[in-house]
Amino acid sequence: MNANTLLIIEDSPIQAKIISQRFESLTGFGLLVAHSLAEARALAEANRQDIFAAVADLNLPDAPDGETVDLCRGMDIPCVVLAASFDENVRRGFLDKQVADYFLKGSIDDLDPLVASVQRLHANFNVKALVVDDSSTQRAVVKRMLAVQCISSIGAEDGLAALEVLRSTPEIRLVITDFNMPRMDGITLVQEIRNSYKITKLAVIGLSSTGSGALTARFLKNGANDFLTKPFEAEEFYWRVNQTLNILDTMQELHKLRKQG
């Protein structure tokens, strides 16, 4: 990922300055600031190759109905939204428009969660995942959700196929696997993965439509990092995936420090 510039779209100069200063103090991102939809469009068109994401106010004087999000999505710019109010209709709109994350403007006195969300998005451009499910429809759904979080992915139809993909694609850092599959189920796949890959090197998240605490325990005891029961909310999926990757990054950094020490 070479792009390193964040586009901030906020009509309040004071709020834009506060957000910009926090990103400047905590990250090395380049920053572009727009105070209107017209300014945002001009900056995005002139700097598209450098922009990796946008933090966008949902409502601007010249964009009262979320047109900032439409602009970002139309230009394939991942978007984190700041909203003045929130209800189920607003939430559903975010999900329909594939917003990467959202925050209430009234709750961003502490900007660190916003900064952390954007940092994770930037890091995710360098993450490749493997989605394992015998249903091509379910694989496509999970892959689309990963794409919203800027994670590239490939698919496999069962555990045996997944092992072949892992052997030929060493850059994979995350495996998301269903439980019920022919030839090799998800738990057996996790066991096989842990025979070759430590938990500090490759993360695994198990999925199943069987809402059993025993199944969750089996996945975790056999080496999975996390487990989700289908159907799940998009925000929960995003949070679990990103937290798993954050923990993986931390473990790898600690491993490096121990080797250096």
C-alpha positions as CSV (number, residue, x, y, z in Angstrom):
1,M,0.0,0.0,0.0
2,N,1.7,3.2,-1.2
3,A,-1.1,5.7,-0.7
4,N,-0.6,7.4,2.6
5,T,-3.0,10.4,2.5
6,L,-6.2,10.8,4.4
7,L,-9.0,13.0,3.2
8,I,-10.9,14.8,5.9
9,I,-14.3,16.2,4.9
10,E,-15.8,18.5,7.6
11,D,-17.6,21.8,7.2
12,S,-16.7,23.1,10.7
13,P,-13.1,24.6,10.5
14,I,-12.7,24.1,14.2
15,Q,-13.7,20.5,14.2
16,A,-11.6,19.9,11.1
17,K,-8.6,21.4,12.8
18,I,-9.2,19.3,15.9
19,I,-9.4,16.1,13.9
20,S,-6.4,17.0,11.8
21,Q,-4.2,17.8,14.8
22,R,-5.1,14.4,16.4
23,F,-4.1,12.5,13.2
24,E,-0.9,14.6,12.9
25,S,0.1,13.7,16.5
26,L,-0.7,10.0,16.3
27,T,0.1,9.0,12.7
28,G,2.4,9.8,9.8
29,F,-0.5,10.2,7.3
30,G,-0.6,13.1,4.9
31,L,-3.8,15.1,5.3
32,L,-6.1,16.9,2.9
33,V,-9.0,18.9,4.4
34,A,-12.2,19.8,2.6
35,H,-15.0,21.9,4.0
36,S,-17.6,21.2,1.4
37,L,-18.6,18.5,-1.1
38,A,-17.2,20.6,-4.0
39,E,-13.9,21.0,-2.2
40,A,-13.8,17.2,-1.4
41,R,-14.5,16.3,-5.0
42,A,-11.8,18.6,-6.3
43,L,-9.2,17.3,-3.8
44,A,-10.1,13.7,-4.5
45,E,-9.9,14.0,-8.2
46,A,-6.6,15.8,-8.0
47,N,-5.0,13.4,-5.5
48,R,-6.8,10.1,-6.0
49,Q,-3.6,8.0,-6.2
50,D,-2.4,9.3,-2.9
51,I,-5.6,9.0,-0.9
52,F,-6.2,5.7,1.0
53,A,-9.3,6.7,2.9
54,A,-11.6,9.5,3.9
55,V,-13.1,10.6,7.2
56,A,-16.3,12.3,6.2
57,D,-19.1,14.3,7.9
58,L,-22.4,12.8,6.8
59,N,-24.1,16.1,6.4
60,L,-22.6,19.2,4.8
61,P,-24.4,22.4,3.7
62,D,-23.9,21.4,0.1
63,A,-24.4,17.7,0.9
64,P,-27.3,17.4,3.4
65,D,-28.2,13.8,2.5
66,G,-24.9,11.9,2.7
67,E,-23.6,12.8,-0.7
68,T,-20.1,12.8,0.8
69,V,-20.4,9.1,1.3
70,D,-21.6,8.7,-2.3
71,L,-18.6,10.7,-3.6
72,C,-16.2,8.5,-1.7
73,R,-17.8,5.2,-2.7
74,G,-18.1,6.4,-6.3
75,M,-14.3,7.0,-6.4
76,D,-13.6,3.8,-4.5
77,I,-12.3,5.6,-1.4
78,P,-12.9,3.7,1.8
79,C,-15.0,6.0,4.1
80,V,-15.3,6.4,7.8
81,V,-18.3,8.5,8.6
82,L,-19.0,11.1,11.3
83,A,-22.8,11.5,12.0
84,A,-24.5,14.0,14.1
85,S,-27.4,11.6,14.9
86,F,-27.9,7.9,14.7
87,D,-30.9,5.6,14.4
88,E,-31.6,2.2,12.7
89,N,-32.3,3.9,9.3
90,V,-29.0,5.7,9.4
91,R,-27.2,2.5,10.4
92,R,-28.8,0.6,7.6
93,G,-27.8,3.3,5.2
94,F,-24.2,3.0,6.3
95,L,-24.2,-0.7,5.7
96,D,-25.9,-0.5,2.4
97,K,-23.3,2.0,1.2
98,Q,-20.5,-0.2,2.6
99,V,-19.1,2.4,5.0
100,A,-16.0,1.0,6.7
101,D,-16.8,2.5,10.1
102,Y,-18.9,5.2,11.7
103,F,-18.8,7.5,14.8
104,L,-21.2,9.9,16.4
105,K,-19.9,13.4,16.3
106,G,-21.1,14.0,19.8
107,S,-18.9,11.2,21.1
108,I,-15.6,12.1,19.4
109,D,-14.1,14.2,22.2
110,D,-11.8,11.2,22.5
111,L,-10.6,10.8,19.0
112,D,-8.3,7.9,19.6
113,P,-10.9,5.2,18.5
114,L,-11.4,7.1,15.2
115,V,-7.7,7.3,14.6
116,A,-7.3,3.6,15.5
117,S,-10.0,2.7,13.0
118,V,-8.3,4.6,10.2
119,Q,-4.9,3.2,11.1
120,R,-6.4,-0.4,10.9
121,L,-7.9,0.4,7.5
122,H,-4.5,1.5,6.2
123,A,-2.8,-1.6,7.6
124,N,-5.4,-3.8,6.1
125,F,-4.3,-3.0,2.5
126,N,-1.4,-5.2,3.2
127,V,-3.5,-8.1,4.6
128,K,-4.6,-11.1,2.5
129,A,-7.2,-13.5,3.8
130,L,-8.4,-16.9,2.9
131,V,-12.2,-17.6,3.1
132,V,-13.1,-21.3,3.3
133,D,-16.7,-22.4,2.8
134,D,-18.4,-25.0,0.5
135,S,-21.0,-22.4,-0.4
136,S,-19.9,-20.1,-3.1
137,T,-22.6,-17.6,-2.1
138,Q,-21.3,-17.5,1.5
139,R,-17.7,-17.2,0.3
140,A,-18.8,-14.2,-1.8
141,V,-20.6,-12.5,1.1
142,V,-17.6,-12.8,3.4
143,K,-15.2,-11.7,0.7
144,R,-17.3,-8.6,0.1
145,M,-17.3,-7.8,3.8
146,L,-13.6,-8.1,4.0
147,A,-13.2,-5.8,1.0
148,V,-15.1,-3.1,2.9
149,Q,-12.3,-3.3,5.5
150,C,-9.7,-3.0,2.7
151,I,-8.7,-6.7,3.0
152,S,-8.0,-8.7,-0.2
153,S,-9.1,-12.3,-0.1
154,I,-9.2,-15.6,-2.0
155,G,-11.5,-18.5,-1.5
156,A,-11.5,-22.3,-1.1
157,E,-14.4,-24.7,-1.1
158,D,-13.2,-26.9,1.8
159,G,-10.4,-27.6,4.2
160,L,-8.3,-29.7,1.8
161,A,-8.4,-27.0,-0.8
162,A,-7.6,-24.4,1.8
163,L,-4.4,-26.2,2.8
164,E,-3.3,-26.2,-0.8
165,V,-4.0,-22.5,-1.0
166,L,-2.0,-21.9,2.2
167,R,1.0,-23.8,0.8
168,S,1.0,-21.8,-2.4
169,T,0.2,-18.4,-0.9
170,P,2.5,-17.8,2.1
171,E,1.4,-14.1,2.4
172,I,-2.0,-15.1,3.8
173,R,-2.4,-13.8,7.4
174,L,-6.0,-14.6,8.2
175,V,-8.2,-17.6,7.5
176,I,-12.0,-17.4,8.0
177,T,-13.5,-20.9,7.9
178,D,-16.9,-22.4,8.1
179,F,-17.4,-25.5,10.2
180,N,-19.7,-27.8,8.0
181,M,-17.8,-28.7,4.8
182,P,-17.2,-31.9,2.8
183,R,-13.8,-33.7,2.8
184,M,-12.5,-31.7,5.7
185,D,-14.5,-29.6,8.2
186,G,-13.5,-26.3,9.8
187,I,-12.2,-27.8,13.1
188,T,-10.0,-30.3,11.4
189,L,-8.7,-27.5,9.2
190,V,-7.8,-25.5,12.2
191,Q,-5.9,-28.5,13.7
192,E,-4.0,-28.9,10.4
193,I,-3.2,-25.2,10.3
194,R,-1.8,-25.2,13.8
195,N,0.4,-28.2,12.9
196,S,2.3,-25.8,10.5
197,Y,1.5,-22.2,11.6
198,K,1.8,-20.8,15.1
199,I,-1.0,-18.5,16.4
200,T,1.5,-15.6,16.2
201,K,1.9,-16.1,12.4
202,L,-1.5,-16.9,11.1
203,A,-4.9,-16.0,12.6
204,V,-8.0,-18.1,12.2
205,I,-11.7,-17.2,12.8
206,G,-14.3,-20.0,12.8
207,L,-17.8,-19.6,11.5
208,S,-20.9,-21.7,11.9
209,S,-24.7,-21.5,11.7
210,T,-24.8,-24.0,14.6
211,G,-25.0,-21.7,17.7
212,S,-23.4,-24.1,20.1
213,G,-21.2,-23.1,23.0
214,A,-19.5,-26.5,22.7
215,L,-18.7,-25.8,19.0
216,T,-17.2,-22.4,19.9
217,A,-15.0,-24.1,22.6
218,R,-13.9,-26.8,20.1
219,F,-12.8,-24.1,17.6
220,L,-10.9,-22.1,20.2
221,K,-9.4,-25.1,22.0
222,N,-8.0,-26.4,18.6
223,G,-6.3,-23.1,17.9
224,A,-8.8,-20.6,16.4
225,N,-8.3,-17.0,17.4
226,D,-12.0,-16.3,17.5
227,F,-15.4,-17.7,16.5
228,L,-18.6,-16.2,15.1
229,T,-22.1,-17.7,14.8
230,K,-24.0,-17.0,11.6
231,P,-25.9,-14.9,10.9
232,F,-23.9,-12.0,12.4
233,E,-24.2,-8.3,12.2
234,A,-21.7,-6.6,9.8
235,E,-20.3,-4.4,12.6
236,E,-19.6,-7.4,14.8
237,F,-17.8,-9.1,11.9
238,Y,-15.7,-6.0,11.2
239,W,-14.8,-5.6,14.8
240,R,-13.8,-9.2,15.3
241,V,-11.7,-9.3,12.2
242,N,-9.9,-6.0,13.0
243,Q,-9.3,-7.0,16.6
244,T,-7.9,-10.3,15.6
245,L,-5.5,-8.6,13.2
246,N,-4.6,-6.0,15.8
247,I,-3.7,-8.8,18.3
248,L,-1.8,-10.6,15.6
249,D,0.3,-7.5,14.8
250,T,1.0,-7.0,18.6
251,M,2.1,-10.6,19.0
252,Q,4.4,-10.3,16.0
253,E,5.9,-7.1,17.3
254,L,6.5,-8.6,20.7
255,H,8.2,-11.6,19.0
256,K,10.5,-9.3,17.1
257,L,11.4,-7.4,20.3
258,R,12.2,-10.6,22.1
259,K,14.5,-11.7,19.3
260,Q,16.2,-8.4,19.3
261,G,16.7,-8.5,23.1
